Amino acid sequence: MLRALILFVPATAYANPVVAPLMVVWPMFLVLIIPIILVERLYARGPLKMGFWRAIRVIGVANLASWLAGIPIAIAYSFFLLEGVALVVADVAMLVAASSCPGG
């Protein structure tokens, strides 16, 4: 019942709330991926005995794959986190409003 009343609670509508954080993360990813690959390549040179370009290729593909797999996970996490917080805040607001009404 309370969730149905949320439709009548004024709130600010935010378009694409998940895209904005990703737009901040992508440039940082592009800046940091080169040093990350180079550091991982130093590790691969030792115990894995990989050549320079093979290590760069393998590590680059692995980092790109994990980044691409992480995007939908981050979007889903952000969406459900934002939706969950919005529902809790709306429920609390409705309870506060209902308890402050005379006769309610």
C-alpha positions as CSV (number, residue, x, y, z in Angstrom):
1,M,0.0,0.0,0.0
2,L,2.8,2.4,0.9
3,R,4.7,1.7,-2.2
4,A,1.6,2.5,-4.3
5,L,1.4,5.9,-2.6
6,I,4.9,6.7,-3.7
7,L,3.4,7.8,-7.0
8,F,1.9,10.8,-5.2
9,V,5.1,11.9,-3.4
10,P,6.9,14.7,-5.2
11,A,10.5,13.8,-6.1
12,T,13.2,14.9,-8.5
13,A,13.5,12.7,-11.6
14,Y,17.0,11.9,-12.6
15,A,17.6,10.7,-16.1
16,N,20.2,8.0,-16.6
17,P,21.6,8.0,-13.0
18,V,23.9,5.1,-13.8
19,V,25.5,6.6,-16.9
20,A,27.0,9.5,-15.1
21,P,29.3,7.5,-12.7
22,L,30.4,5.3,-15.7
23,M,31.4,8.5,-17.6
24,V,33.7,9.4,-14.7
25,V,35.2,5.9,-14.5
26,W,35.9,5.3,-18.2
27,P,38.5,8.2,-18.6
28,M,40.2,7.0,-15.4
29,F,40.3,3.5,-16.8
30,L,41.9,4.6,-20.0
31,V,44.5,6.6,-18.2
32,L,45.3,3.8,-15.7
33,I,45.2,0.8,-17.9
34,I,48.6,1.3,-19.5
35,P,50.5,1.4,-16.1
36,I,48.4,-1.5,-14.9
37,I,49.3,-3.6,-18.0
38,L,53.0,-2.7,-17.6
39,V,53.1,-3.7,-13.9
40,E,51.3,-7.0,-14.7
41,R,53.7,-7.6,-17.5
42,L,56.6,-7.3,-15.1
43,Y,55.0,-10.0,-13.0
44,A,54.3,-12.2,-16.0
45,R,58.0,-11.9,-17.1
46,G,59.2,-13.6,-13.9
47,P,57.2,-16.7,-12.9
48,L,55.3,-17.1,-16.2
49,K,58.3,-16.7,-18.5
50,M,56.4,-14.8,-21.1
51,G,57.9,-12.6,-23.7
52,F,57.2,-8.8,-23.7
53,W,54.7,-8.6,-26.6
54,R,53.0,-11.9,-25.7
55,A,52.5,-10.7,-22.1
56,I,51.2,-7.3,-23.3
57,R,48.7,-9.0,-25.6
58,V,47.5,-11.6,-23.1
59,I,47.2,-9.1,-20.2
60,G,45.6,-6.5,-22.4
61,V,42.9,-8.9,-23.6
62,A,42.3,-10.1,-20.0
63,N,42.0,-6.6,-18.7
64,L,39.6,-5.6,-21.6
65,A,37.5,-8.7,-21.0
66,S,37.2,-8.1,-17.3
67,W,36.4,-4.4,-17.9
68,L,33.7,-5.3,-20.4
69,A,32.2,-7.9,-18.1
70,G,32.3,-5.4,-15.2
71,I,30.2,-2.8,-17.0
72,P,26.9,-4.6,-16.9
73,I,27.7,-5.7,-13.3
74,A,28.3,-2.1,-12.3
75,I,25.2,-0.9,-14.0
76,A,23.0,-3.5,-12.3
77,Y,24.6,-2.9,-8.9
78,S,24.2,0.9,-9.3
79,F,20.6,0.5,-10.5
80,F,19.5,-1.8,-7.7
81,L,21.4,0.2,-5.1
82,L,19.7,3.5,-6.3
83,E,16.3,1.8,-6.5
84,G,16.7,0.2,-3.1
85,V,17.7,3.5,-1.4
86,A,14.8,5.3,-3.2
87,L,12.3,2.7,-1.9
88,V,13.5,2.9,1.7
89,V,13.6,6.7,1.6
90,A,10.0,6.8,0.2
91,D,8.8,4.3,2.8
92,V,10.3,6.3,5.6
93,A,8.9,9.5,4.2
94,M,5.4,7.9,4.0
95,L,5.6,6.6,7.6
96,V,6.7,10.0,8.9
97,A,4.0,11.7,7.0
98,A,1.4,9.2,8.2
99,S,2.5,9.5,11.8
100,S,2.4,13.3,11.8
101,C,-1.1,13.5,10.4
102,P,-3.8,14.2,13.0
103,G,-6.0,11.2,13.4
104,G,-3.7,9.0,11.4
